[in-house]
Amino acid sequence: MKLKLVYIVHLIILIIVGYVYYLAIDKFINFLKLGGFDGYDYYGTVYLILRAKLLFAVMLVTFPLIGVFSKNKYGWIFISFYFYFTILNVIFEFCREGFDDLESVLLRILFISILGVLEIIMNTKKISFFYYKIEKNKLLELNIISFTIGTCTSLFFSFLNFPEYL
């Protein structure tokens, strides 16, 4: 089996999804331990989901996971939307926190660059046409759709986390 460029993108998405799922499960278990909940408590679970916003993170990383396993234009949109969402979310965090130390600035620039390269890889002909079966004339349209969805989702979560913007 020949290693394709799309498999590298899929591997990175699977690592991100696994990490977010692990964090969500770990946070849930720690909440149950610290809260004194012996078994499954409905109210404790609802409180955790609402307070820690775990459901949002798990739902968001599920979209690119679906995109990894579907070889059509919807899978491509799910993956691209997640990259655009993550890039914009990091930029919004960056603008909100400012330029405090050089290390965090460089890490964010590196993270944005890696995600940008992954988005460029998703737009190459080898991946968009040969893997996801997207014609070249439809690629710009799908990029606009995924960018719009990513921007709206990122703005929604920024306003949700910081209601003073409203």
C-alpha positions as CSV (number, residue, x, y, z in Angstrom):
1,M,0.0,0.0,0.0
2,K,1.4,3.3,-1.0
3,L,1.4,6.2,1.5
4,K,-0.8,9.0,0.3
5,L,-0.7,12.5,1.5
6,V,-4.4,12.3,2.6
7,Y,-3.4,9.7,5.1
8,I,-1.2,12.1,6.9
9,V,-4.1,14.6,7.2
10,H,-6.3,11.8,8.4
11,L,-3.7,10.7,11.0
12,I,-3.4,14.2,12.4
13,I,-7.2,14.4,12.6
14,L,-7.3,11.1,14.4
15,I,-4.7,12.2,16.9
16,I,-6.6,15.5,17.6
17,V,-9.9,13.6,18.0
18,G,-8.3,11.0,20.3
19,Y,-6.8,13.7,22.4
20,V,-10.0,15.6,22.8
21,Y,-12.0,12.5,23.6
22,Y,-9.4,11.5,26.1
23,L,-9.5,15.0,27.8
24,A,-13.3,14.9,27.9
25,I,-13.4,11.4,29.5
26,D,-10.7,12.3,31.9
27,K,-12.4,15.6,32.9
28,F,-15.7,13.7,33.3
29,I,-14.1,11.0,35.6
30,N,-12.3,13.6,37.7
31,F,-15.6,15.6,38.1
32,L,-17.4,12.5,39.3
33,K,-14.6,11.7,41.7
34,L,-14.3,15.3,43.1
35,G,-18.0,15.8,43.2
36,G,-18.6,12.8,45.4
37,F,-20.8,11.1,42.9
38,D,-20.6,7.4,43.5
39,G,-22.5,6.1,40.5
40,Y,-24.1,7.7,37.5
41,D,-25.8,10.9,38.5
42,Y,-28.0,12.5,35.9
43,Y,-27.8,16.0,37.4
44,G,-24.0,15.8,37.9
45,T,-23.6,14.8,34.3
46,V,-25.8,17.6,33.0
47,Y,-24.0,20.1,35.2
48,L,-20.6,18.9,33.9
49,I,-21.7,19.1,30.3
50,L,-23.1,22.6,30.7
51,R,-20.3,23.9,32.9
52,A,-17.2,22.5,31.2
53,K,-18.6,22.7,27.6
54,L,-17.4,19.1,27.0
55,L,-20.3,18.4,24.7
56,F,-19.3,21.2,22.3
57,A,-15.7,20.0,22.0
58,V,-16.7,16.4,21.4
59,M,-19.3,17.4,18.9
60,L,-16.9,19.6,17.0
61,V,-14.2,17.0,16.6
62,T,-16.7,14.4,15.5
63,F,-17.3,16.3,12.3
64,P,-13.7,15.9,10.9
65,L,-13.8,12.3,12.2
66,I,-16.9,11.7,10.0
67,G,-15.0,13.4,7.2
68,V,-12.1,11.0,7.5
69,F,-14.3,8.0,6.9
70,S,-16.4,9.5,4.0
71,K,-14.8,9.9,0.6
72,N,-17.2,12.5,-0.8
73,K,-17.5,16.2,-0.9
74,Y,-19.2,16.3,2.6
75,G,-16.2,14.6,4.1
76,W,-14.0,17.2,2.5
77,I,-16.2,20.0,3.8
78,F,-16.2,18.5,7.4
79,I,-12.4,18.4,7.4
80,S,-11.9,21.8,5.9
81,F,-14.5,23.4,8.1
82,Y,-12.7,22.1,11.2
83,F,-9.3,23.4,10.0
84,Y,-10.8,26.9,9.3
85,F,-12.6,26.8,12.6
86,T,-9.5,25.9,14.5
87,I,-7.3,28.5,12.7
88,L,-9.9,31.2,13.4
89,N,-10.3,30.1,17.0
90,V,-6.6,30.4,17.6
91,I,-6.5,33.8,16.0
92,F,-9.4,35.0,18.2
93,E,-7.6,33.7,21.3
94,F,-4.5,35.4,20.1
95,C,-6.2,38.7,19.7
96,R,-8.0,38.5,23.0
97,E,-4.9,37.6,25.1
98,G,-2.4,39.8,23.2
99,F,1.3,39.5,22.8
100,D,2.4,38.6,26.3
101,D,5.4,36.3,25.8
102,L,7.3,35.3,22.7
103,E,7.0,31.5,23.3
104,S,3.2,31.5,23.1
105,V,3.2,33.8,20.1
106,L,5.6,31.4,18.3
107,L,3.6,28.3,19.3
108,R,0.4,29.8,18.0
109,I,2.1,30.9,14.8
110,L,3.5,27.4,14.4
111,F,0.1,25.8,15.1
112,I,-1.7,28.1,12.6
113,S,1.0,27.3,10.0
114,I,0.6,23.6,10.4
115,L,-3.2,23.8,10.1
116,G,-2.7,26.1,7.1
117,V,-0.4,23.6,5.4
118,L,-3.0,20.9,6.1
119,E,-5.7,23.0,4.5
120,I,-3.5,23.6,1.5
121,I,-2.9,19.8,1.2
122,M,-6.7,19.3,1.3
123,N,-7.0,21.7,-1.7
124,T,-4.4,19.9,-3.9
125,K,-5.7,18.1,-6.9
126,K,-4.4,14.7,-5.6
127,I,-6.6,14.9,-2.6
128,S,-9.6,17.0,-3.7
129,F,-10.1,15.3,-7.1
130,F,-8.6,11.9,-6.9
131,Y,-9.7,11.1,-3.3
132,Y,-12.8,13.1,-2.6
133,K,-14.0,13.3,-6.2
134,I,-14.4,17.1,-6.2
135,E,-14.1,18.8,-9.6
136,K,-11.8,21.8,-9.9
137,N,-14.7,24.2,-10.7
138,K,-16.5,23.2,-7.5
139,L,-13.5,23.5,-5.2
140,L,-13.8,27.3,-4.7
141,E,-17.5,27.0,-3.9
142,L,-16.8,24.3,-1.3
143,N,-14.0,26.3,0.2
144,I,-16.3,29.3,0.6
145,I,-18.9,27.1,2.2
146,S,-16.5,25.4,4.7
147,F,-14.8,28.8,5.5
148,T,-18.2,30.4,6.2
149,I,-19.3,27.5,8.4
150,G,-15.9,27.6,10.2
151,T,-16.1,31.4,10.7
152,C,-19.7,31.3,12.0
153,T,-18.9,28.5,14.4
154,S,-15.8,30.2,15.7
155,L,-17.7,33.4,16.2
156,F,-20.5,31.6,18.0
157,F,-18.1,29.9,20.4
158,S,-16.2,33.1,21.0
159,F,-19.4,34.8,21.9
160,L,-20.5,31.8,24.0
161,N,-17.3,31.8,26.0
162,F,-17.2,35.6,26.4
163,P,-20.7,37.0,26.6
164,E,-19.4,40.5,27.3
165,Y,-19.0,40.9,23.5
166,L,-22.8,40.9,23.1
